[in-house]
């Protein structure tokens, strides 16, 4: 057998088959044709390398393992992996972009505890497993592909800094505190819970203690559902809804305490839909602005919402084609908390 073969060029110890030609053809013999590149072990390389003046610029194949890789290089020494196909699943990833999202195969729970650490996985309810901050749990959940499943962030008793949703997600996230004593779990800051991306978030069983807003949605597609056992305290507005976002409740409960500019603000083509909900106003809060403010196409709809407790200040103010609909639950002068009748103008309605 031949040890070397050179066609129009000289073969060497590494390139034992060498060809210099404008093109090469591997033809069939009446049926199909396979070109085979075989390596000895998984850690070896079986690839096709593309060069410029004998310096590598692109490579594809089994480079260092049995996944299929696509790489490029500006100089033959620094390489960037653009795409990889997993040999076990066929799933495509893009390492240069940080890889694909993990796809959930079941519902997931992340745990947050005051004695946890953000270097943990968040997957165990222990000091060595739980996250320390709510924001770390939100970030971990936002990095997932939810598929058909949901993520629960479970807050242990304690006080936590705010959490903000700033990356869109494709599934439901539930933030859950202490169902027996919600006041034992406090998220405190300027805006404890803010949904500033297209996310579906449910909150329940904890206290949001806000100095600007307690709960806020502020992006198109942002959706916040108020579950049972929620408390909005502090000096900031309890609920603020903006910019094509929504807040809803179905069977939830909410306690509002502390003097505030307002307890509900809805502005700019957003929606608030509160169904079968109980809202308790504790300690006779005073509205320094107006209890409910609705403007610029906002729609607030309440059905079977029970309100208890008293407040002082103007009950509501609506303007610019916005609607506040209470489904006939008493007169506006007695149903909405406050001691000054509300007003509407510029096409706004209270029904």
C-alpha atoms as one frame of an Amber mdcrd trajectory, in Angstrom:
protein
   0.000   0.000   0.000   1.018   3.636  -0.449   2.303   5.547   2.573   1.933
   8.954   0.841   0.130  10.272  -2.226   0.495  13.736  -3.705  -1.475  14.887
  -6.744   0.088  17.976  -8.307   1.749  18.631  -4.923   3.966  16.929  -2.361
   2.451  14.867   0.459   4.083  14.937   3.915   3.957  12.997   7.186   0.800
  14.833   8.342  -0.968  15.421   5.029  -0.319  11.994   3.610  -2.949  12.504
   0.907  -2.507  15.911  -0.739  -4.204  17.421  -3.773  -3.655  20.769  -5.485
  -6.517  21.420  -7.903  -9.257  23.945  -8.728 -11.833  21.396  -7.523 -12.216
  17.810  -6.398 -15.007  15.328  -7.037 -16.129  12.324  -5.019 -18.666  10.674
  -7.308 -21.135   7.832  -6.848 -20.877   4.438  -8.483 -24.515   4.112  -9.418
 -26.091   4.763  -6.007 -25.142   6.920  -3.022 -21.776   8.055  -1.753 -20.488
   8.655   1.780 -17.433  10.570   2.847 -16.297   9.240   6.218 -14.097  10.945
   8.797 -13.364   8.643  11.718 -11.604   9.406  14.994 -10.167   6.989  17.530
 -11.723   8.305  20.793 -14.299  10.829  21.936 -11.667  13.348  23.017 -10.039
  13.380  19.574 -11.104  15.543  16.606 -12.927  14.573  13.407 -13.638  17.775
  11.510 -13.465  19.796   8.328 -11.153  22.822   8.631 -11.384  25.824   6.300
  -8.229  27.942   5.954  -6.951  31.179   4.461  -3.303  30.910   3.436  -3.007
  27.820   5.656  -4.466  29.632   8.708  -7.752  28.311  10.128 -10.858  30.455
   9.765 -13.754  28.011  10.237 -14.178  24.452  11.491 -17.077  22.064  11.820
 -17.215  18.566  13.235 -16.543  16.538  16.351 -13.928  18.740  17.974 -12.849
  17.360  21.345 -16.066  15.468  22.104 -18.966  13.798  20.298 -21.202  16.884
  19.940 -21.224  18.623  16.571 -19.532  22.038  16.659 -19.340  25.055  14.368
 -16.416  27.402  15.074 -14.841  30.466  13.482 -11.546  32.280  13.962 -10.115
  35.653  12.907  -6.490  34.460  13.010  -6.224  30.684  13.326  -5.445  30.763
  17.040  -8.473  32.404  18.726 -11.670  30.475  18.144 -15.342  31.321  18.746
 -17.913  28.559  18.944 -21.040  29.804  17.185 -23.238  26.707  17.383 -23.301
  23.265  18.953 -25.657  20.310  18.396 -25.980  18.029  21.415 -25.332  14.406
  20.475 -27.871  13.040  23.013 -30.863  15.286  22.351 -30.269  16.991  19.002
 -30.845  20.314  20.791 -29.076  23.272  19.205 -27.266  25.778  21.429 -25.417
  28.990  20.671 -22.499  29.231  23.114 -21.361  32.672  21.965 -24.779  34.000
  23.090 -24.661  32.227  26.432 -26.446  29.075  25.359 -30.169  28.232  25.116
 -32.602  28.494  27.975 -33.089  25.427  30.121 -36.439  23.861  29.219 -38.538
  22.849  32.227 -39.836  19.289  32.306 -41.844  19.855  35.515 -42.923  22.662
  37.817 -40.003  24.164  39.733 -39.633  25.831  43.138 -36.875  28.255  44.071
 -36.385  28.932  47.787 -35.312  32.262  49.265 -34.152  32.582  52.878 -32.411
  35.314  54.821 -29.647  32.810  55.707 -29.255  31.598  52.117 -26.694  32.659
  49.505 -27.064  33.793  45.909 -24.266  31.395  44.967 -26.561  28.481  45.874
 -28.817  26.718  43.379 -32.001  27.905  45.091 -33.466  24.412  44.768 -33.399
  23.326  48.421 -35.047  24.905  51.454 -31.838  25.004  53.471 -29.226  27.654
  54.196 -26.870  25.814  51.862 -29.442  25.480  49.079 -31.680  28.562  49.102
 -31.024  31.939  47.497 -30.603  34.964  49.740 -32.389  37.588  47.592 -35.684
  37.703  45.771 -34.001  39.278  42.738 -31.676  36.284  42.330 -34.677  33.954
  42.267 -36.429  36.187  39.716 -33.307  36.196  37.528 -33.039  32.400  37.722
 -36.698  31.982  36.772 -36.455  34.526  33.952 -33.606  32.534  32.360 -35.818
  29.457  31.881 -37.969  28.209  29.032 -41.120  27.341  30.981 -42.624  25.058
  28.321 -45.913  23.915  29.953 -44.851  24.533  33.543 -44.608  27.216  36.230
 -42.053  28.441  38.763 -42.809  29.174  42.404 -40.506  31.447  44.390 -41.041
  30.583  48.055 -40.025  33.267  50.540 -39.206  32.178  54.093 -40.014  34.476
  57.026 -37.800  37.563  56.950 -37.334  40.927  55.273 -36.115  41.134  51.678
 -35.080  43.815  49.195 -37.326  44.449  46.143 -37.610  42.276  43.063 -38.023
  43.543  39.503 -39.045  41.527  36.432 -37.160  43.051  33.506 -36.826  40.060
  31.126 -39.886  38.612  29.316 -40.874  35.069  30.273 -43.117  32.489  28.617
 -44.725  31.031  31.744 -46.262  31.785  35.125 -44.182  32.804  38.135 -45.704
  32.627  41.626 -44.160  34.485  44.576 -45.443  32.891  47.792 -44.782  33.767
  51.422 -46.295  32.594  54.701 -49.909  31.469  54.270 -50.503  31.406  58.044
 -48.919  34.759  58.930 -48.277  36.817  55.767 -46.884  39.755  57.801 -43.875
  37.574  58.696 -42.601  37.915  55.111 -41.801  41.498  54.114 -40.445  42.811
  50.816 -39.441  46.403  51.532 -38.093  49.247  49.412 -39.067  51.959  46.951
 -41.091  49.497  44.810 -41.054  45.988  46.352 -42.617  44.187  43.366 -42.295
  45.633  39.860 -43.219  43.844  36.630 -41.409  45.792  33.911 -41.510  43.168
  31.144 -44.021  40.822  29.506 -44.376  38.414  32.429 -47.256  36.597  34.148
 -46.676  36.974  37.897 -48.900  35.912  40.814 -48.168  37.146  44.342 -49.590
  35.856  47.614 -49.071  35.642  51.372 -46.577  38.420  52.039 -46.294  42.136
  52.757 -45.107  44.632  50.151 -43.811  47.669  52.015 -43.264  50.427  49.457
 -42.171  54.025  49.756 -43.046  54.866  46.108 -45.289  51.969  45.044 -45.958
  48.643  46.704 -46.956  46.813  43.501 -46.340  48.132  40.001 -46.736  46.972
  36.391 -44.956  49.142  33.862 -44.540  47.469  30.468 -46.767  46.196  27.644
 -47.784  42.637  28.419 -46.863  42.804  32.109 -49.505  40.927  34.115 -49.751
  40.815  37.903 -52.306  38.682  39.747 -53.021  39.425  43.409 -53.633  36.216
  45.312 -54.648  35.596  48.912 -52.927  37.058  51.943 -51.397  40.149  50.331
 -50.602  43.280  52.341 -49.593  46.705  50.957 -48.062  48.938  53.589 -45.680
  51.881  53.671 -46.128  55.429  52.389 -46.231  54.667  48.652 -49.211  54.014
  46.378 -50.433  50.451  46.873 -51.025  49.484  43.216 -49.807  51.270  40.077
 -50.764  49.987  36.601 -49.298  51.550  33.435 -48.545  51.205  29.732 -50.725
  48.373  28.359 -50.140  46.210  31.425 -52.702  44.596  33.725 -53.481  43.743
  37.336 -56.096  41.171  38.255 -57.453  39.102  41.089 -59.784  36.144  41.337
 -60.591  35.306  44.922 -57.632  37.220  46.331 -57.409  39.297  49.489 -55.552
  42.525  50.119 -54.924  44.626  53.228 -53.952  48.265  52.695 -52.603  50.388
  55.512 -50.660  53.615  55.916 -51.275  57.103  54.538 -50.636  57.182  50.785
 -51.022  59.418  47.742 -53.444  56.799  46.321 -54.278  53.151  46.772 -54.835
  52.481  43.043 -53.476  54.269  39.959 -54.253  53.109  36.395 -52.896  55.136
  33.482 -52.403  54.714  29.731 -54.578  51.991  28.160 -54.079  49.473  30.939
 -56.593  47.252  32.736 -57.464  46.338  36.308 -59.875  43.411  36.794 -60.673
  42.529  40.381 -63.098  39.631  40.851 -64.437  38.097  44.097 -61.830  39.938
  46.111 -61.730  41.272  49.674 -59.925  44.585  50.266 -59.441  45.778  53.833
 -58.382  49.356  54.628 -56.692  49.281  58.017 -56.095  52.242  60.326 -58.126
  54.773  58.282 -55.456  55.686  55.710 -55.488  59.234  54.316 -55.221  59.823
  50.551 -53.018  62.865  49.983 -53.876  62.812  46.268 -56.923  60.686  45.472
 -57.944  57.134  46.409 -58.283  55.835  42.847 -56.768  57.657  39.855 -57.681
  56.448  36.351 -56.713  58.191  33.117 -55.913  57.941  29.383 -58.000  54.955
  28.374 -57.451  52.937  31.553 -60.231  50.494  32.492 -60.895  49.399  36.075
 -63.537  46.698  36.523 -64.607  45.369  39.924 -67.081  42.540  40.406 -68.040
  41.100  43.777 -65.261  43.075  45.464 -65.874  43.605  49.166 -64.266  46.708
  50.690 -64.124  47.249  54.447 -62.629  49.980  56.601 -62.544  53.725  56.201
 -60.208  56.284  54.645 -60.038  60.043  54.262 -59.531  62.071  51.107 -61.076
  62.089  47.641 -62.474  58.729  46.593 -61.443  58.868  42.921 -60.561  61.039
  39.965 -60.966  59.935  36.342 -59.996  61.720  33.151 -59.396  61.267  29.417
 -61.720  58.424  28.402 -60.946  56.156  31.348 -63.534  53.976  33.122 -64.082
  52.889  36.733 -66.787  50.192  36.865 -67.971  48.807  40.203 -70.731  46.508
  38.831 -73.432  48.317  40.774 -71.886  47.635  44.178 -73.529  50.513  46.053
 -73.180  54.187  45.348 -69.830  55.730  44.568 -70.158  57.938  47.649 -70.234
  54.915  49.970 -68.490  52.092  48.101 -65.042  53.578  47.483 -63.022  54.488
  50.580 -62.632  58.187  51.292 -64.697  61.078  52.661 -64.772  63.350  49.576
 -66.859  62.509  46.510 -64.936  61.577  43.389 -65.125  63.382  40.044 -64.594
  62.599  36.363 -63.882  64.782  33.325 -62.784  64.653  29.662 -64.851  61.613
  28.779 -64.001  59.490  31.832 -66.822  57.549  33.512 -67.597  56.019  36.884
 -70.245  53.324  36.523
